[in-house]
């Protein structure tokens, strides 16, 4: 299904979902934000997850694939939320997020464990803080043989997730990975990057990566001493990082130092 010839492409991502790729590529957003549409086959309405940036053609494509009944937000970052007020204006659909600041219309804050009934679907809300404090994932247990999970930025389609410390913390993130792993081999529908076939596999890889980084930071502290700054440790552990993602590397180190020693606020 395609919007008018010059418009964005609506692509199939799973049995119950499609997505429109927003035109906001970058070092942190990869190819751009995947804005998902959820609906039961044959149901006229749709749920939009993460409207993305305030790009009019992108938002018109989402609105035109409706009627949109509900708009959901995985977390507060602008590449997920900046278009939500305009999409509400275009569709009249309420916008719901964990953070009340990103709710619009008569949308109310999302609750952990809540089951949403819209577009012929049951969508379960899972609080998964770590990337940010307000991060949530959406579980579609009936989507294919093992279900699917819309993971926002908690799990990406490629690479690893930045922890937006101090708002997001590593301790919370590891707990969220454990919670997601309990859902089994569901398909992963990330907000950035390609769909992944098994949540179980990707959570294992993510956890192993985090533990490897923690070991590298411990080793760097042994070499540099207790007076090492966050920047010193980042230079040692992320020596090959591209300058465009330097801030993400420093933030990640700060989160890991907080987890290890509680001294990430050093200069």
N, C-alpha and C positions, 0 to 999 in steps of 0.2 A: 504494500500500500504506500502510495507516495502523495504528498501534498502537491499543490500546483508546481509546474515544471521547474520553477526557480526555487522552490521551497525545500526544506530539509526532508530527508528520507526517514520514514517510519519503518524500523527494522524489527524482525521477530527475534526475541531473546529466549523465550521458553513457551511452553504450551499456553500459559495464562498471561504472558507479558510481551510487550513490545517496548522499544525505546527510540528516542530521537536524540542524536548526538548534537550537543550544543556547540556553537562555533567559538569556543574559548580554550583552545589548546595552550599548553604551557608546561614548564618544568614540573609544577605541582599538580596540574590537572590532566597531564598526559594528553590524550587526543582531544579531550574536552569532557564536559559533564554529560553522563548518560541520564536523560530524563525519561523515566519509565511510565508506561501506561499499563494498568492492570484491569482485566475484565474477564468474566466468565464467558466462554464461547456462546454467542447468540445474544448476550446481554447488550443493550444499546449504550449503557453508561460506562464510564471509565473512572479509575482512580489514577491520579498523577502523583508520582513520587519524585521529589527534587526538581522543581521547575527550571532551575539553573539561572543563568544570567539574564539581565533585562534586554535580551535581543528580541525585537518584535517579530521577526520571521519565525524564530524558534518557538516563541510563545503562541503565535497564531497557529503553527503546526500542531501543537499540543491541544489547543482549544478546538481546532477543527477535527480532531480525532475523537472527540467526545460524543455525546454531551458529558462533560466532566462533572462528576458528583462530589468528589472529595480530592483535596490536595494535601499531600503529606510531605514532611521535611525530615531528613535523617539527622541533620545537625546544622548549626548556626552559620557556617562559613558562607560567604557571599556567592561563591560559585554554585551553591545549592539553593540559596534563598532570595537572591536579589530580584528574580523575576516573579516571585510568588504573589506580591500585591497586585501586579499587573495581570497575572493569570486569574486571580480572584475577580478582578474587574471585568475581564473578558468573559468569564464563565459563570460568575455568581457562586462558585463552589467555595465552601469554607476551607481555610488553611489551618492545619493542625500540626503542631511541633511540640517537642518536649519543653522548649523555652517559650513562655507566653509572649515574649517580645516578637516572635515570628509567627504567631497565630493571627489570622485575618478573618473578617466576616464574623460569623458566630462560632468560629473554630475554638475549641477548648484545648488545653494542654494534654498531650498524650500521656497515658499512664502505663507503667510497666505491667505487662501481663494482660493488658486490655485486648479484647478481640473486636476488631472493626468489621462491620457488615456493610459492604458497599459494592456496587457493580457485580452483584451476584457472587461475591467472594467473602470468605472469612480470612482476615488478615490479622495475625498476632503481632503485638508490639513487644519488643525485647529491649530493655535498657542495656546499652553496651558502652558505658563511658570508658574513656581512655584516650582516644583521638581528641575528643573534646568531652567536657563534663555532661553535655546534653545529647550525646550520640545515641541513636536508637537504630535497630534493625527491624525489618518487617519479614515475618515468616509466612510463607504460603505453603502449608502442608500438602495441599492437593495439587500442586504444580508439578506434574510429571511423577515418575516412579518413586522419587525420594523427597519431593517437595523442593522448594527454592527459598533462598533468603536474600533480600535486598539489603546489602551491607553498608551502603553509604561509603564513607571513607574508613570504616573500621577494618575492612579488608578490601584491597584494591585488586584489579585484574592483572596488574604486573607491578613489580617492585614491592616495597613495604610502606607501611603507614607511618606518617609523622605523628608524634605525640605533641599536641599543642600545649606544652607545659608553660605555666603552672595550671592552666585550666584542665588539661588532660594529664593523667599520671600513669606511670608504668604499672603500678600495683593494680589500679583499676583495669587497665588494658589486659593484663594477664588473666584477671578474673573474667573479663568479658570473653576472651578466647576460650576459656574453659566452658563458659555457658554456651557459646556457639558450637563447640565441639559436641556437646550433648545432643545436638539436633541431627547428628549422623551425616551421611554423605549427600546432603542436599546440594543442589546447584547454587553457585555463588553468582549473584547479579550485582556487581559493584557499580559505584557511581563513576568510576574512572577505569578504563581498560576493558578487556574482553571478559565475557562470561567464563567462569571456571566450573569444571564438572563436579568437583567433590569438596564440600566444606571440610570434611574430615582431613583430607590431604593437605589443604591449604593452611588450616589451623596448625597442623603439625609442623609445616614448613615455617610459618610465622613464629611459632614458639621457639623453634630451634634457632632461628635467626636472632631473636631477642636474647636468648641465653648466650649465643656466641658473642654478640656485641657486649653483653655484660662482662664476659670473660676478658675481652679485649680492653675494656675500660679498667677492670681490676689490674690487668698487667700494666697499663699505662700509668696508673696511680703508683704502682710499685716502682716504676722507673722514674717518674717525675716528682714523687713525694707529695705529702699532704698539702703543700702550699700551691699546688698546681691549680690554675684557674680553669673554668669551663672551656675557655678558648684554647688553652694549652692542650687539654685532653681531646678536644675536637680536632685539633691539628694532628695529633698523634694517631687517632683512631680513624678519622675521615680524611686522610692526607690526599686522597685522589678525588675528592668530591668536586663537582663542577661549581664554580662561583655562584651560579644561579640558584643553587640549593644549599648554599652555605648556612643561611639562617636556619633551615630545617635541621641541618646536622648539629648545629650548636644547641638548638632546642631539644633535640633528641638526647644529646649528651647530658644536658641539664636534667631531663626527666630521669635518666638512668642513674645519675649521681644522687638525685633525691631518693630514688629507690634504694640505692646501695648504702648511702652514708648520711643522707639528709642535709647536705651542704651545697646544694646546687645554686644557692643565691650568692655565692662568692662572686667577685667581679670577673 
